[in-house]
Amino acid sequence: MSLTARGILVLIIGTVLGLTVSIGGQYLRQAEAQQRAAAAHPDPLTVLSDVIARVQEEYVDQIDSRVLVESAIRGIVEELDGHSRYLDSLDYEDIRITASGRYAGVGLDVTLRDGAPTVIGAIADTPAEHAGILPGDVVVAVDGAPVTAENFHTMVGRMRGPAGTRVVVAVARDGADEPLDFQLERAEIEVQSVTGEHLSDGFAYIRLSGFAENTAPGLDLVAARIEQEAGRRLRGIVLDLRDNPGGVLEAAVEVTDRFLESGLIVRGTGRNAHARFEHRAKAGHALETPPLVVLVNRGSASASEIVAGALRDHRRARIVGTETFGKGSVQTIMPLAAGHAMKITTSRYLLPSGRSLNSGGIQPDIWVGNDDPQRIFRGTRSGVPVSEDRQLVRALRTLGYTPLALSQAL
């Protein structure tokens, strides 16, 4: 090979090597840039996988992988807002019962009061009522297992079960030296979200404790019974929504429709088509004409605020009590695998006035506080007389109901 040819070959080889080094360096710089970008903006799923792996390998106690994944899911949903939740099978069953108003169990309404699982009352014509469990009794055990504030929801769930099966509920009662054991046979229970009574002179007291599928039909039955007892058309109605946490949106719309002849009840706004809606009232219900006062307090939320707000916006009712909770969003229940579900916010609703409640609750037309939350009339079975419920007394006076007992109450 000639010197000239050799020189050319060396030049070509040198050029190729130079290009290779240059291209290789470019790729290295690109790879380093990608690594830096990945470090600055890591893939969230990769990080989540790393966290779960590290916890499984390094945490002081061994944690089941299913528990870790469920905790991660719970965190994702609950970080969305204060109303979205991941529901395990027990939580999902509670939601289902609230929505349908039906379950199999013993018929006890129990709440935590000062840390004690206290009986609010027994649903009428249920095993608990027939057995003689009373308001104020404290549930101390279910099938021999102690009930505490920490396991309250789990133990209340154990009182449910297939109809015809048995459960032993032990309660502590004032005046009794030892807990009382009640052997109860579970039955199909229909939760009564509507109660009411005729006070006198054609004036009705109606309480809604929640909004379920059977609430509006229940309202029709209660109102018809009260009118029959009165022997005349109703002269006025107090609709008690105090401590009503809400429930099914459609039920709230149906209840509001009972009191309105026409007009917008509620409007929904959201990203998806199903989250955008309008519900309007239709004429033809018996409760559209009697004068109406609505009782609310801080425990009145969500669906109960839709009812109170729509009735006030249409000048159909006056509101008595204290400011409501202030929740202007709608949650949808979405079933998941293994009997679990999630409840996520899918829409925000607006009252007929166009106002959203997320900025604050409904202010009453007539503000009346309640110094003693235990002195709230819930019907004659509650043990609290009408005259001791300051908010109810004011509501009745607003309607023009002034018998001697009320005149002496305040």
Buried (B, 14 or more C-beta within 10 A) or exposed (E): EEEEEEEEEEEEEEEEEEEEEEEEEEEEEEEEEEEEEEEEEEEEEEEBEEEBEEBEEEEEEEEEEEEBEBBEBBEEBBEEEEBBBBBBEBBBBBBBBBBBBBBBBBBBBBEEEEEBBBBBBBBEEBBBBBBEBBBBBBBBBBEEEEBBEEBBEEBBBBBBBEEEEEBEBBBBBEEEEEBBEBEBEBBEBBBBBBBBBBBEEBBBBBBBBBBBBBBBEBBBEBBEBBBEEBEEEBBBBBBBBBBBBBBBBBBBBBBBBBBBBEBBBBBBEBEEEEBEBEBBBEEEBEBBEBBBBBBBBBBBBBBBBBBBBBBBBBEBBBBBBBBBBBBBBBBBBEEEEEEBBBBBBBBBBBBBEEBBBEEEBBEBBBEBEBEEEEBBBBBEEBEBEBBBBBBBBBBBBBBEBEBEEBEEBE
